Amino acid sequence: MVGMRYISNALGLATLALFSAALFFTAFAPPVQAQQFTLPLWPHATPEPPQTTAPEADVTKPTDHLLSGHRTARLTNITVPTLTVFLPHDHNTDAAVLVFPGGGYQILAWDGEGLDPCHWLNSLGIACILVKYRVPQPVGEAGHYPADPSDLEDAQQAMRITRAHSAEWHIDPTHIGVMGFSAGANLAVLLCTHPRDTHVESTPAAPDVDSHVSARADFAILAYPAYLVAPPDKKELFPAYTPNEFTPATFLIQAENDGGYGRNALVYYQALMDAHIPAELHYYATGGHGFGMHPIDAPEENWPKLAAKWLRSINILPPKPEHHPGSGTPAPCSMPQPPPPGHPVNSNTPSNPNIMPNANSNPNPNCWSTQP
């Protein structure tokens, strides 16, 4: 897997401010040459004081690789939030996606729900904006919006920075979506519902905010979202996540056996339908929680292919080129017809080559045959 550089706390806020001065919200900056680079979300100061004095750390457990098939970095003590930009190497569709890794608002699943999605998006020609938002947050309702606005502030700022740099990064400002996993999907929904929250303008981070730049997402991909439904029956959304005029077209996946979160996507999908917002839901019988992009030998392992087709259906990705005769792809088979009167069913009539008594004699084995 391609590695990446991180801006560490050791640089200090002063160094971060100097680093960002030439890049942050620069309307006429020269084109970016690097394919991957990192920017601070708040060059001057975070809107709230740091939630911990401990240094940023990777708290990966020896068994965490079993979830994604490779080492899964689990970052915590994020007090200097950043965004890392991964620009497509080969082809560019002018679309971009902000990625929010999951981790219960305590850690960030950086590999399986951060780097993996970025590599997938780049393979489709989509720029990936990987957001390292502040964690850990207080456990329970105290760590969720509206009691704690910090992660929504980080998400809004990441979207504003991306849209402000859209020309420089060769991005269509109307084709910027969000993608989240678990708590990151919760954060994505929150951004899709509250792109105009202005709380940050009354904080020490106010100099870094340009509220004239929209923080609205143009589409959303949500993988096993968490914390959307209210106990005890988990059949109603918390009011903060109710779809509204800002909520975009949405793609959802979840597993039925997803512990306490299995109903989140179902309830949210129903709310999207009620609000007449285009949505697509894929609900799997197995998979549990946290299966990431490439669960091994599982029914949900092909969900990224479904998501790519959905992106084409909403015109974020261009349609696949059509195949023409002579291009190496067999021409479509004609529909089978019943045999003419007086001919036995198993006879091979030259007028209808799709009706074959023996599959081995079929010149195109992908065509319909009467053989089982």
ZABA-139424 format. One record per residue (C-alpha): residue in one letter; x, y, z. Coordinates in nm, 2 decimals, decimal comma. Example, Ala and Ser with C-alpha at 12.3 -4.5 7.8 and 13.67 -1.06 7.14 Angstrom:
ZABA-139424
rec aa=a | c1=1,23 | c2=-0,45 | c3=0,78
rec aa=s | c1=1,37 | c2=-0,11 | c3=0,71
END
This chain:
ZABA-139424
rec aa=m | c1=0,00 | c2=0,00 | c3=0,00
rec aa=v | c1=0,12 | c2=0,35 | c3=-0,08
rec aa=g | c1=0,24 | c2=0,52 | c3=0,23
rec aa=m | c1=0,17 | c2=0,88 | c3=0,33
rec aa=r | c1=0,33 | c2=1,16 | c3=0,52
rec aa=y | c1=0,16 | c2=1,30 | c3=0,82
rec aa=i | c1=0,19 | c2=1,65 | c3=0,97
rec aa=s | c1=0,28 | c2=1,57 | c3=1,33
rec aa=n | c1=0,21 | c2=1,77 | c3=1,64
rec aa=a | c1=0,58 | c2=1,82 | c3=1,68
rec aa=l | c1=0,57 | c2=2,08 | c3=1,40
rec aa=g | c1=0,38 | c2=2,32 | c3=1,63
rec aa=l | c1=0,10 | c2=2,54 | c3=1,54
rec aa=a | c1=0,33 | c2=2,82 | c3=1,44
rec aa=t | c1=0,50 | c2=2,60 | c3=1,17
rec aa=l | c1=0,16 | c2=2,49 | c3=1,05
rec aa=a | c1=0,05 | c2=2,85 | c3=1,01
rec aa=l | c1=0,36 | c2=2,93 | c3=0,80
rec aa=f | c1=0,32 | c2=2,62 | c3=0,59
rec aa=s | c1=-0,04 | c2=2,70 | c3=0,51
rec aa=a | c1=0,00 | c2=3,07 | c3=0,44
rec aa=a | c1=0,09 | c2=3,02 | c3=0,07
rec aa=l | c1=-0,18 | c2=2,75 | c3=0,02
rec aa=f | c1=-0,48 | c2=2,83 | c3=0,23
rec aa=f | c1=-0,77 | c2=2,99 | c3=0,04
rec aa=t | c1=-0,54 | c2=3,12 | c3=-0,23
rec aa=a | c1=-0,75 | c2=3,23 | c3=-0,52
rec aa=f | c1=-0,47 | c2=3,26 | c3=-0,78
rec aa=a | c1=-0,22 | c2=3,00 | c3=-0,66
rec aa=p | c1=-0,02 | c2=2,81 | c3=-0,93
rec aa=p | c1=-0,13 | c2=2,46 | c3=-1,02
rec aa=v | c1=-0,04 | c2=2,20 | c3=-0,76
rec aa=q | c1=0,24 | c2=1,97 | c3=-0,89
rec aa=a | c1=0,24 | c2=1,70 | c3=-0,62
rec aa=q | c1=-0,02 | c2=1,42 | c3=-0,64
rec aa=q | c1=-0,04 | c2=1,40 | c3=-0,26
rec aa=f | c1=-0,01 | c2=1,67 | c3=0,01
rec aa=t | c1=-0,15 | c2=1,77 | c3=0,35
rec aa=l | c1=-0,30 | c2=2,09 | c3=0,48
rec aa=p | c1=-0,41 | c2=2,19 | c3=0,83
rec aa=l | c1=-0,78 | c2=2,27 | c3=0,87
rec aa=w | c1=-0,72 | c2=2,54 | c3=1,13
rec aa=p | c1=-0,38 | c2=2,72 | c3=1,07
rec aa=h | c1=-0,44 | c2=2,97 | c3=1,36
rec aa=a | c1=-0,61 | c2=2,76 | c3=1,62
rec aa=t | c1=-0,88 | c2=2,49 | c3=1,65
rec aa=p | c1=-1,23 | c2=2,63 | c3=1,73
rec aa=e | c1=-1,22 | c2=2,47 | c3=2,08
rec aa=p | c1=-0,92 | c2=2,40 | c3=2,30
rec aa=p | c1=-0,75 | c2=2,06 | c3=2,24
rec aa=q | c1=-0,94 | c2=1,78 | c3=2,40
rec aa=t | c1=-0,62 | c2=1,61 | c3=2,52
rec aa=t | c1=-0,25 | c2=1,69 | c3=2,58
rec aa=a | c1=-0,13 | c2=1,34 | c3=2,48
rec aa=p | c1=0,06 | c2=1,31 | c3=2,15
rec aa=e | c1=-0,10 | c2=1,16 | c3=1,84
rec aa=a | c1=-0,07 | c2=0,79 | c3=1,86
rec aa=d | c1=-0,14 | c2=0,47 | c3=1,66
rec aa=v | c1=-0,32 | c2=0,23 | c3=1,89
rec aa=t | c1=-0,34 | c2=-0,06 | c3=1,65
rec aa=k | c1=-0,40 | c2=-0,40 | c3=1,81
rec aa=p | c1=-0,23 | c2=-0,72 | c3=1,68
rec aa=t | c1=-0,57 | c2=-0,86 | c3=1,56
rec aa=d | c1=-0,69 | c2=-0,55 | c3=1,38
rec aa=h | c1=-0,56 | c2=-0,66 | c3=1,04
rec aa=l | c1=-0,82 | c2=-0,94 | c3=1,04
rec aa=l | c1=-1,09 | c2=-0,68 | c3=0,95
rec aa=s | c1=-0,93 | c2=-0,57 | c3=0,62
rec aa=g | c1=-0,67 | c2=-0,83 | c3=0,55
rec aa=h | c1=-0,37 | c2=-0,59 | c3=0,62
rec aa=r | c1=-0,24 | c2=-0,37 | c3=0,90
rec aa=t | c1=-0,51 | c2=-0,12 | c3=1,00
rec aa=a | c1=-0,37 | c2=0,20 | c3=1,16
rec aa=r | c1=-0,59 | c2=0,33 | c3=1,44
rec aa=l | c1=-0,50 | c2=0,69 | c3=1,51
rec aa=t | c1=-0,60 | c2=0,88 | c3=1,82
rec aa=n | c1=-0,53 | c2=1,20 | c3=2,01
rec aa=i | c1=-0,59 | c2=1,41 | c3=1,70
rec aa=t | c1=-0,56 | c2=1,77 | c3=1,81
rec aa=v | c1=-0,43 | c2=1,92 | c3=1,49
rec aa=p | c1=-0,69 | c2=1,81 | c3=1,23
rec aa=t | c1=-0,58 | c2=1,80 | c3=0,86
rec aa=l | c1=-0,69 | c2=1,71 | c3=0,52
rec aa=t | c1=-0,47 | c2=1,50 | c3=0,29
rec aa=v | c1=-0,53 | c2=1,54 | c3=-0,09
rec aa=f | c1=-0,49 | c2=1,24 | c3=-0,32
rec aa=l | c1=-0,52 | c2=1,35 | c3=-0,68
rec aa=p | c1=-0,58 | c2=1,09 | c3=-0,95
rec aa=h | c1=-0,26 | c2=0,98 | c3=-1,13
rec aa=d | c1=-0,39 | c2=0,86 | c3=-1,47
rec aa=h | c1=-0,73 | c2=1,01 | c3=-1,55
rec aa=n | c1=-0,93 | c2=1,28 | c3=-1,38
rec aa=t | c1=-1,31 | c2=1,30 | c3=-1,39
rec aa=d | c1=-1,32 | c2=1,64 | c3=-1,21
rec aa=a | c1=-1,50 | c2=1,48 | c3=-0,91
rec aa=a | c1=-1,38 | c2=1,47 | c3=-0,55
rec aa=v | c1=-1,49 | c2=1,29 | c3=-0,24
rec aa=l | c1=-1,42 | c2=1,38 | c3=0,13
rec aa=v | c1=-1,35 | c2=1,06 | c3=0,32
rec aa=f | c1=-1,43 | c2=1,04 | c3=0,69
rec aa=p | c1=-1,28 | c2=0,72 | c3=0,86
rec aa=g | c1=-1,48 | c2=0,56 | c3=1,14
rec aa=g | c1=-1,37 | c2=0,47 | c3=1,49
rec aa=g | c1=-1,65 | c2=0,56 | c3=1,73
rec aa=y | c1=-1,53 | c2=0,92 | c3=1,76
rec aa=q | c1=-1,24 | c2=0,78 | c3=1,97
rec aa=i | c1=-0,99 | c2=0,67 | c3=1,70
rec aa=l | c1=-0,97 | c2=0,69 | c3=1,32
rec aa=a | c1=-0,95 | c2=0,36 | c3=1,12
rec aa=w | c1=-0,69 | c2=0,52 | c3=0,89
rec aa=d | c1=-0,60 | c2=0,23 | c3=0,66
rec aa=g | c1=-0,91 | c2=0,03 | c3=0,60
rec aa=e | c1=-1,15 | c2=0,33 | c3=0,61
rec aa=g | c1=-0,92 | c2=0,60 | c3=0,49
rec aa=l | c1=-0,63 | c2=0,50 | c3=0,26
rec aa=d | c1=-0,82 | c2=0,21 | c3=0,10
rec aa=p | c1=-1,12 | c2=0,43 | c3=0,00
rec aa=c | c1=-0,87 | c2=0,69 | c3=-0,14
rec aa=h | c1=-0,69 | c2=0,44 | c3=-0,36
rec aa=w | c1=-1,03 | c2=0,31 | c3=-0,48
rec aa=l | c1=-1,15 | c2=0,67 | c3=-0,56
rec aa=n | c1=-0,83 | c2=0,75 | c3=-0,74
rec aa=s | c1=-0,87 | c2=0,44 | c3=-0,95
rec aa=l | c1=-1,20 | c2=0,58 | c3=-1,07
rec aa=g | c1=-1,04 | c2=0,92 | c3=-1,16
rec aa=i | c1=-1,19 | c2=1,08 | c3=-0,84
rec aa=a | c1=-0,98 | c2=1,31 | c3=-0,62
rec aa=c | c1=-0,98 | c2=1,19 | c3=-0,25
rec aa=i | c1=-0,97 | c2=1,43 | c3=0,04
rec aa=l | c1=-0,89 | c2=1,23 | c3=0,35
rec aa=v | c1=-1,00 | c2=1,41 | c3=0,66
rec aa=k | c1=-0,82 | c2=1,36 | c3=0,99
rec aa=y | c1=-1,08 | c2=1,51 | c3=1,22
rec aa=r | c1=-1,05 | c2=1,56 | c3=1,60
rec aa=v | c1=-1,07 | c2=1,25 | c3=1,83
rec aa=p | c1=-1,13 | c2=1,14 | c3=2,09
rec aa=q | c1=-1,45 | c2=1,30 | c3=2,18
rec aa=p | c1=-1,65 | c2=1,25 | c3=2,51
rec aa=v | c1=-1,84 | c2=0,92 | c3=2,52
rec aa=g | c1=-2,21 | c2=0,93 | c3=2,47
rec aa=e | c1=-2,43 | c2=1,23 | c3=2,39
rec aa=a | c1=-2,17 | c2=1,47 | c3=2,52
rec aa=g | c1=-1,95 | c2=1,38 | c3=2,23
rec aa=h | c1=-2,22 | c2=1,42 | c3=1,96
rec aa=y | c1=-2,37 | c2=1,72 | c3=1,79
rec aa=p | c1=-2,51 | c2=1,96 | c3=1,90
rec aa=a | c1=-2,35 | c2=1,91 | c3=2,24
rec aa=d | c1=-2,01 | c2=1,88 | c3=2,08
rec aa=p | c1=-1,98 | c2=2,06 | c3=1,74
rec aa=s | c1=-1,61 | c2=2,00 | c3=1,69
rec aa=d | c1=-1,62 | c2=1,72 | c3=1,43
rec aa=l | c1=-1,89 | c2=1,90 | c3=1,23
rec aa=e | c1=-1,67 | c2=2,21 | c3=1,23
rec aa=d | c1=-1,38 | c2=2,00 | c3=1,09
rec aa=a | c1=-1,60 | c2=1,85 | c3=0,82
rec aa=q | c1=-1,74 | c2=2,18 | c3=0,71
rec aa=q | c1=-1,40 | c2=2,33 | c3=0,70
rec aa=a | c1=-1,26 | c2=2,04 | c3=0,49
rec aa=m | c1=-1,54 | c2=2,09 | c3=0,24
rec aa=r | c1=-1,49 | c2=2,47 | c3=0,23
rec aa=i | c1=-1,11 | c2=2,43 | c3=0,17
rec aa=t | c1=-1,17 | c2=2,17 | c3=-0,10
rec aa=r | c1=-1,43 | c2=2,39 | c3=-0,28
rec aa=a | c1=-1,21 | c2=2,70 | c3=-0,25
rec aa=h | c1=-0,92 | c2=2,51 | c3=-0,41
rec aa=s | c1=-1,14 | c2=2,34 | c3=-0,68
rec aa=a | c1=-0,99 | c2=2,52 | c3=-0,97
rec aa=e | c1=-0,63 | c2=2,47 | c3=-0,85
rec aa=w | c1=-0,69 | c2=2,10 | c3=-0,79
rec aa=h | c1=-0,89 | c2=2,05 | c3=-1,11
rec aa=i | c1=-1,22 | c2=1,97 | c3=-0,94
rec aa=d | c1=-1,57 | c2=2,06 | c3=-1,05
rec aa=p | c1=-1,71 | c2=2,25 | c3=-0,74
rec aa=t | c1=-2,05 | c2=2,10 | c3=-0,81
rec aa=h | c1=-1,91 | c2=1,74 | c3=-0,80
rec aa=i | c1=-1,78 | c2=1,72 | c3=-0,44
rec aa=g | c1=-1,93 | c2=1,44 | c3=-0,23
rec aa=v | c1=-1,87 | c2=1,28 | c3=0,10
rec aa=m | c1=-1,79 | c2=0,92 | c3=0,20
rec aa=g | c1=-1,80 | c2=0,79 | c3=0,56
rec aa=f | c1=-1,77 | c2=0,47 | c3=0,76
rec aa=s | c1=-1,95 | c2=0,40 | c3=1,09
rec aa=a | c1=-1,89 | c2=0,72 | c3=1,30
rec aa=g | c1=-1,74 | c2=0,88 | c3=0,98
rec aa=a | c1=-2,07 | c2=0,80 | c3=0,81
rec aa=n | c1=-2,25 | c2=0,96 | c3=1,10
rec aa=l | c1=-2,03 | c2=1,27 | c3=1,05
rec aa=a | c1=-2,10 | c2=1,26 | c3=0,67
rec aa=v | c1=-2,48 | c2=1,26 | c3=0,74
rec aa=l | c1=-2,43 | c2=1,55 | c3=0,98
rec aa=l | c1=-2,25 | c2=1,76 | c3=0,72
rec aa=c | c1=-2,52 | c2=1,67 | c3=0,46
rec aa=t | c1=-2,78 | c2=1,81 | c3=0,71
rec aa=h | c1=-2,59 | c2=2,10 | c3=0,86
rec aa=p | c1=-2,36 | c2=2,26 | c3=0,60
rec aa=r | c1=-2,44 | c2=2,61 | c3=0,72
rec aa=d | c1=-2,37 | c2=2,58 | c3=1,10
rec aa=t | c1=-2,19 | c2=2,90 | c3=1,18
rec aa=h | c1=-2,08 | c2=2,83 | c3=1,54
rec aa=v | c1=-1,71 | c2=2,84 | c3=1,44
rec aa=e | c1=-1,73 | c2=3,21 | c3=1,35
rec aa=s | c1=-1,75 | c2=3,29 | c3=1,72
rec aa=t | c1=-1,44 | c2=3,09 | c3=1,81
rec aa=p | c1=-1,06 | c2=3,15 | c3=1,79
rec aa=a | c1=-1,07 | c2=2,98 | c3=1,44
rec aa=a | c1=-1,28 | c2=3,25 | c3=1,29
rec aa=p | c1=-0,99 | c2=3,40 | c3=1,08
rec aa=d | c1=-0,96 | c2=3,07 | c3=0,90
rec aa=v | c1=-1,33 | c2=3,05 | c3=0,79
rec aa=d | c1=-1,48 | c2=3,19 | c3=0,47
rec aa=s | c1=-1,85 | c2=3,13 | c3=0,52
rec aa=h | c1=-1,92 | c2=3,24 | c3=0,17
rec aa=v | c1=-1,78 | c2=2,91 | c3=0,04
rec aa=s | c1=-2,04 | c2=2,65 | c3=0,06
rec aa=a | c1=-1,99 | c2=2,34 | c3=0,28
rec aa=r | c1=-2,27 | c2=2,15 | c3=0,11
rec aa=a | c1=-2,20 | c2=1,80 | c3=-0,02
rec aa=d | c1=-2,32 | c2=1,71 | c3=-0,37
rec aa=f | c1=-2,36 | c2=1,34 | c3=-0,30
rec aa=a | c1=-2,29 | c2=1,09 | c3=-0,02
rec aa=i | c1=-2,17 | c2=0,73 | c3=0,02
rec aa=l | c1=-2,24 | c2=0,59 | c3=0,36
rec aa=a | c1=-2,10 | c2=0,26 | c3=0,48
rec aa=y | c1=-2,26 | c2=0,11 | c3=0,79
rec aa=p | c1=-2,35 | c2=0,44 | c3=0,95
rec aa=a | c1=-2,37 | c2=0,46 | c3=1,33
rec aa=y | c1=-2,55 | c2=0,67 | c3=1,59
rec aa=l | c1=-2,83 | c2=0,79 | c3=1,36
rec aa=v | c1=-3,13 | c2=0,63 | c3=1,54
rec aa=a | c1=-3,28 | c2=0,69 | c3=1,88
rec aa=p | c1=-3,32 | c2=0,43 | c3=2,15
rec aa=p | c1=-3,49 | c2=0,23 | c3=2,27
rec aa=d | c1=-3,67 | c2=0,09 | c3=1,96
rec aa=k | c1=-3,42 | c2=0,24 | c3=1,71
rec aa=k | c1=-3,70 | c2=0,32 | c3=1,46
rec aa=e | c1=-3,67 | c2=0,70 | c3=1,45
rec aa=l | c1=-3,38 | c2=0,93 | c3=1,35
rec aa=f | c1=-3,23 | c2=1,17 | c3=1,60
rec aa=p | c1=-3,37 | c2=1,51 | c3=1,49
rec aa=a | c1=-3,02 | c2=1,63 | c3=1,40
rec aa=y | c1=-3,00 | c2=1,39 | c3=1,11
rec aa=t | c1=-3,34 | c2=1,45 | c3=0,95
rec aa=p | c1=-3,30 | c2=1,51 | c3=0,57
rec aa=n | c1=-3,36 | c2=1,86 | c3=0,46
rec aa=e | c1=-3,31 | c2=2,09 | c3=0,16
rec aa=f | c1=-2,93 | c2=2,04 | c3=0,18
rec aa=t | c1=-2,93 | c2=1,66 | c3=0,18
rec aa=p | c1=-2,79 | c2=1,52 | c3=-0,15
rec aa=a | c1=-2,84 | c2=1,19 | c3=-0,33
rec aa=t | c1=-2,72 | c2=0,91 | c3=-0,11
rec aa=f | c1=-2,58 | c2=0,55 | c3=-0,15
rec aa=l | c1=-2,61 | c2=0,33 | c3=0,16
rec aa=i | c1=-2,48 | c2=-0,01 | c3=0,26
rec aa=q | c1=-2,52 | c2=-0,20 | c3=0,59
rec aa=a | c1=-2,54 | c2=-0,55 | c3=0,73
rec aa=e | c1=-2,84 | c2=-0,70 | c3=0,91
rec aa=n | c1=-2,61 | c2=-0,85 | c3=1,18
rec aa=d | c1=-2,44 | c2=-0,51 | c3=1,24
rec aa=g | c1=-2,48 | c2=-0,53 | c3=1,62
rec aa=g | c1=-2,65 | c2=-0,23 | c3=1,75
rec aa=y | c1=-2,63 | c2=-0,03 | c3=1,43
rec aa=g | c1=-2,81 | c2=-0,26 | c3=1,18
rec aa=r | c1=-3,12 | c2=-0,04 | c3=1,16
rec aa=n | c1=-2,94 | c2=0,29 | c3=1,09
rec aa=a | c1=-2,93 | c2=0,26 | c3=0,71
rec aa=l | c1=-3,29 | c2=0,13 | c3=0,70
rec aa=v | c1=-3,43 | c2=0,41 | c3=0,90
rec aa=y | c1=-3,22 | c2=0,68 | c3=0,72
rec aa=y | c1=-3,32 | c2=0,54 | c3=0,38
rec aa=q | c1=-3,69 | c2=0,56 | c3=0,47
rec aa=a | c1=-3,63 | c2=0,92 | c3=0,58
rec aa=l | c1=-3,47 | c2=1,00 | c3=0,25
rec aa=m | c1=-3,76 | c2=0,84 | c3=0,06
rec aa=d | c1=-4,01 | c2=1,05 | c3=0,27
rec aa=a | c1=-3,81 | c2=1,36 | c3=0,18
rec aa=h | c1=-3,81 | c2=1,26 | c3=-0,19
rec aa=i | c1=-3,43 | c2=1,25 | c3=-0,20
rec aa=p | c1=-3,28 | c2=1,00 | c3=-0,44
rec aa=a | c1=-3,12 | c2=0,71 | c3=-0,25
rec aa=e | c1=-3,00 | c2=0,36 | c3=-0,31
rec aa=l | c1=-2,97 | c2=0,10 | c3=-0,03
rec aa=h | c1=-2,78 | c2=-0,23 | c3=-0,03
rec aa=y | c1=-2,86 | c2=-0,44 | c3=0,28
rec aa=y | c1=-2,66 | c2=-0,76 | c3=0,35
rec aa=a | c1=-2,76 | c2=-1,05 | c3=0,57
rec aa=t | c1=-2,40 | c2=-1,09 | c3=0,69
rec aa=g | c1=-2,09 | c2=-0,87 | c3=0,73
rec aa=g | c1=-2,12 | c2=-0,73 | c3=1,08
rec aa=h | c1=-1,97 | c2=-0,39 | c3=1,14
rec aa=g | c1=-1,65 | c2=-0,24 | c3=1,01
rec aa=f | c1=-1,59 | c2=-0,46 | c3=0,70
rec aa=g | c1=-1,44 | c2=-0,17 | c3=0,51
rec aa=m | c1=-1,38 | c2=-0,17 | c3=0,13
rec aa=h | c1=-1,27 | c2=-0,53 | c3=0,06
rec aa=p | c1=-1,42 | c2=-0,79 | c3=0,30
rec aa=i | c1=-1,27 | c2=-1,12 | c3=0,20
rec aa=d | c1=-1,51 | c2=-1,39 | c3=0,06
rec aa=a | c1=-1,82 | c2=-1,21 | c3=0,19
rec aa=p | c1=-2,14 | c2=-1,13 | c3=0,01
rec aa=e | c1=-2,07 | c2=-0,76 | c3=0,05
rec aa=e | c1=-1,72 | c2=-0,77 | c3=-0,10
rec aa=n | c1=-1,84 | c2=-0,62 | c3=-0,43
rec aa=w | c1=-2,01 | c2=-0,32 | c3=-0,29
rec aa=p | c1=-1,75 | c2=-0,08 | c3=-0,43
rec aa=k | c1=-1,85 | c2=-0,19 | c3=-0,78
rec aa=l | c1=-2,22 | c2=-0,11 | c3=-0,70
rec aa=a | c1=-2,11 | c2=0,23 | c3=-0,57
rec aa=a | c1=-1,92 | c2=0,30 | c3=-0,89
rec aa=k | c1=-2,23 | c2=0,21 | c3=-1,09
rec aa=w | c1=-2,44 | c2=0,44 | c3=-0,87
rec aa=l | c1=-2,19 | c2=0,72 | c3=-0,93
rec aa=r | c1=-2,24 | c2=0,68 | c3=-1,30
rec aa=s | c1=-2,61 | c2=0,67 | c3=-1,26
rec aa=i | c1=-2,61 | c2=1,02 | c3=-1,10
rec aa=n | c1=-2,36 | c2=1,15 | c3=-1,36
rec aa=i | c1=-2,07 | c2=1,20 | c3=-1,12
rec aa=l | c1=-1,87 | c2=0,94 | c3=-1,33
rec aa=p | c1=-1,90 | c2=0,94 | c3=-1,71
rec aa=p | c1=-2,07 | c2=0,64 | c3=-1,86
rec aa=k | c1=-1,86 | c2=0,35 | c3=-1,97
rec aa=p | c1=-1,77 | c2=0,35 | c3=-2,34
rec aa=e | c1=-2,00 | c2=0,13 | c3=-2,55
rec aa=h | c1=-1,86 | c2=-0,18 | c3=-2,72
rec aa=h | c1=-1,90 | c2=-0,21 | c3=-3,09
rec aa=p | c1=-1,88 | c2=-0,51 | c3=-3,32
rec aa=g | c1=-1,52 | c2=-0,58 | c3=-3,42
rec aa=s | c1=-1,38 | c2=-0,43 | c3=-3,10
rec aa=g | c1=-1,32 | c2=-0,78 | c3=-2,95
rec aa=t | c1=-1,65 | c2=-0,80 | c3=-2,76
rec aa=p | c1=-1,90 | c2=-1,06 | c3=-2,90
rec aa=a | c1=-2,21 | c2=-0,91 | c3=-3,04
rec aa=p | c1=-2,53 | c2=-0,95 | c3=-2,83
rec aa=c | c1=-2,71 | c2=-1,27 | c3=-2,88
rec aa=s | c1=-3,05 | c2=-1,27 | c3=-3,05
rec aa=m | c1=-3,35 | c2=-1,37 | c3=-2,84
rec aa=p | c1=-3,43 | c2=-1,75 | c3=-2,87
rec aa=q | c1=-3,74 | c2=-1,83 | c3=-3,08
rec aa=p | c1=-3,96 | c2=-2,14 | c3=-3,08
rec aa=p | c1=-3,88 | c2=-2,40 | c3=-3,35
rec aa=p | c1=-4,08 | c2=-2,38 | c3=-3,67
rec aa=p | c1=-4,39 | c2=-2,61 | c3=-3,69
rec aa=g | c1=-4,30 | c2=-2,96 | c3=-3,77
rec aa=h | c1=-3,94 | c2=-2,94 | c3=-3,65
rec aa=p | c1=-3,83 | c2=-3,12 | c3=-3,33
rec aa=v | c1=-3,73 | c2=-2,91 | c3=-3,04
rec aa=n | c1=-3,38 | c2=-3,04 | c3=-3,04
rec aa=s | c1=-3,30 | c2=-3,00 | c3=-3,40
rec aa=n | c1=-3,04 | c2=-2,75 | c3=-3,50
rec aa=t | c1=-3,21 | c2=-2,52 | c3=-3,75
rec aa=p | c1=-2,97 | c2=-2,29 | c3=-3,95
rec aa=s | c1=-3,23 | c2=-2,01 | c3=-3,93
rec aa=n | c1=-3,21 | c2=-2,00 | c3=-3,55
rec aa=p | c1=-2,85 | c2=-2,08 | c3=-3,44
rec aa=n | c1=-2,94 | c2=-2,00 | c3=-3,07
rec aa=i | c1=-3,13 | c2=-2,32 | c3=-3,04
rec aa=m | c1=-2,87 | c2=-2,58 | c3=-3,00
rec aa=p | c1=-2,90 | c2=-2,95 | c3=-2,92
rec aa=n | c1=-2,54 | c2=-2,95 | c3=-2,78
rec aa=a | c1=-2,38 | c2=-2,65 | c3=-2,60
rec aa=n | c1=-2,04 | c2=-2,75 | c3=-2,74
rec aa=s | c1=-2,16 | c2=-2,68 | c3=-3,09
rec aa=n | c1=-2,26 | c2=-2,32 | c3=-3,00
rec aa=p | c1=-2,02 | c2=-2,07 | c3=-3,18
rec aa=n | c1=-2,08 | c2=-1,83 | c3=-2,89
rec aa=p | c1=-2,09 | c2=-2,01 | c3=-2,56
rec aa=n | c1=-2,23 | c2=-1,70 | c3=-2,39
rec aa=c | c1=-2,54 | c2=-1,72 | c3=-2,59
rec aa=w | c1=-2,87 | c2=-1,87 | c3=-2,48
rec aa=s | c1=-2,90 | c2=-2,25 | c3=-2,52
rec aa=t | c1=-3,17 | c2=-2,50 | c3=-2,46
rec aa=q | c1=-2,92 | c2=-2,71 | c3=-2,26
rec aa=p | c1=-2,95 | c2=-2,68 | c3=-1,88
END
